[in-house]
Amino acid sequence: MTLQELLAQPELENKLLNEAKTTGFVTAMACSPNVLPPEEWLPYLWGGEEVAPFSDGEQLENYLEQIIAMWNHFRPALLDNQWAWPDGYALDDQEIVNEKARDFCEGVLQGWQLTRDDWETIMPPESEDNALLGGVLLSLSMLYDPETSVATLSEQGIEGLEQFEEIFNAMPLMLCGLTLRGAALVQE
């Protein structure tokens, strides 16, 4: 059973982050400068409740295997500068980015909240590295809420949507760069 099929089970409806938000959240955990044990962050995928919303152990086991496999795929890809947008996450002529890409960005931003202290410890506000972190977070926020971003940019006299295409296309490089820099700072 795929993650999407598992999430579509009627008894799990609205009890777990959707697939794209889950992918974003797991990506944030894989980017984290300090590797957090899954038991510290997995409950956030079902709203932080102590008890997982699964009806049986097999469902839970299948879910956990898929989440850990995703993390095990993303972490080395980020550290090897090989991470890429998953299939189906794309720019959109009408919406700027499609719903999957928006949900992914929301998931990353939610995950960042959990690892925020780690990031701020190694990249304090006055550091050069903080600009890298801020740039990535701003870019994710712009892709998460493009309508507000367009309105804000237009108030600044900046027109056109090409910056969203640039940000979207640069996101893999930004996430890899941030992960690599975080890992290097933790090693120092």
PyMOL commands that set and color helices and strands:
alter all, ss='L'
color gray80, all
select helices_A, chain A and resi 3-7+10-12+19-31+38-46+57-79+99-122+128-144+146-155+162-187
alter helices_A, ss='H'
color red, helices_A
select strands_A, chain A and resi 91-92+96-97
alter strands_A, ss='S'
color yellow, strands_A
deselect
rebuild
show_as cartoon
